[in-house]
Amino acid sequence: MIQGIMQIEEFRASVTRDQPPEGLPAPLAALWWDAKGDWVRAHGLVDELDLLHVKGDGHFYERRPQRDHMHMTCLRCAKVQEFESDLFDRVKGQVERDCHFHILVARFEIGGYCASCRK
């Protein structure tokens, strides 16, 4: 494996082992556990993001966070920044109360221009 890149043959061979290869990036580790038939472990590792305003059909993966957060994506350079806010938590609470809806996952994405690209 070279810097988180693994050939499919190497990946398939690794699934015969008891543990994923050391240093395997979270998205590949999720696929590894899924290939082993451990759905719960596979899907507890990462979240899939559809940052469609960056790439028309782009899917991105990140390690599952402890707290829901927002993604701010620069439409020029495609840099993605994360932002946590108590206000976001309060909005989710209000939605649960006002709409009688139990939230399990929340996504909030912002598209715009980062400080570097605005210069």
N, C-alpha and C positions, 0 to 999 in steps of 0.2 A: 504494500500500500504506500502510495506516494502522497504526502500532505492531504490525507482524507479522500483521495481518489483510489478506487479499487476496481480492478477489472472484474467482469461478471464471473469468469472462471474462478478467480481467487475468492470472490464472495461465496459462490456455491460450495467451494471446498471448505470454507470456514464454517459453514452451517453444520458440518458433521461434528464440530467441537462442542464442548459444554458451555463455553462462554464466548461472547463476541471478541474479536481481536482487540487488543489494547489500543486505545487512541482512536477508535472508530467514531466518526462524527455522529451526533445524535440522530440525524435522519437515517443514516445507514444502520445504526444500532436498532432503530425501530423496525426497519425492514428485516434485519437479521432475526429479531425476536419473532416477527410475524412469520418468517420462513420456518422457524422452529415450532410454530403452532401456538405460541404464547401471545394471544391477541391482547390480553389485558396489559401485559408488560410492554408490548410493542406500542400500544396506543396511549400509554401513560407517559411516554418519554417526550413526545414532540407534539406541537400544534402545527397544522397546515394553514398557511395564510394565502389568500388570493389577492395579491396586490395588483389588481388588474390595471390600475392606472400607471403602473410601471412598465409592464409587458402585457400585451394583449391576452396571452394565455399562460402567464407566469404563475407558478406555484412555488411558494417559498416555505421553508420549514425552520422552526426554531425550537430550542429546548423549552419544554412546558414551564411557564413561569409560576412562581408562588402566588402572584397577584396579577389580576387583569391589568392590562396597560394599553396605551394607544400607540399607533405607529404613524410617524410623520415621514412621508416619502417625498424626496425632491424629484420633481418631474423633469429636471434637466440632467442631473448626474446620477439619479436613482439611489442616492444614499438614503438608508432607512435609519431613523432614530426612534428610540422608544421613550415614552413619557408616562410616568405614573402620576395619578392625581387623586386626591381625596374627593374632588368634585365628581370624577367619573364614578367612584364608589357610591357617592350620594345619589347620583342619577339612577344607577342600577337599583338602589334601594327604593327610590320613588317609583320606578317602573314596577317593581315587585308589589309595592303597596297599592298603587293606583290601578294597576291592571290585573292584580291577582294572578301574577305570572311568576313562577319560580325560575330564576335565571341560573343556568348551569355554565354558560359560556357567553362572553360579550366581546364584540370586536368593534373597534373604533379606529378608522383610518383617515388620515389627513393627507391630501396632496397639495404641494405648493413648491416654493423655492427656498432652499437652505441659504444660510448667510453667505457662504462662499459663492454660490451661483447668482445671488442678488447683486454682487459687486460689479 
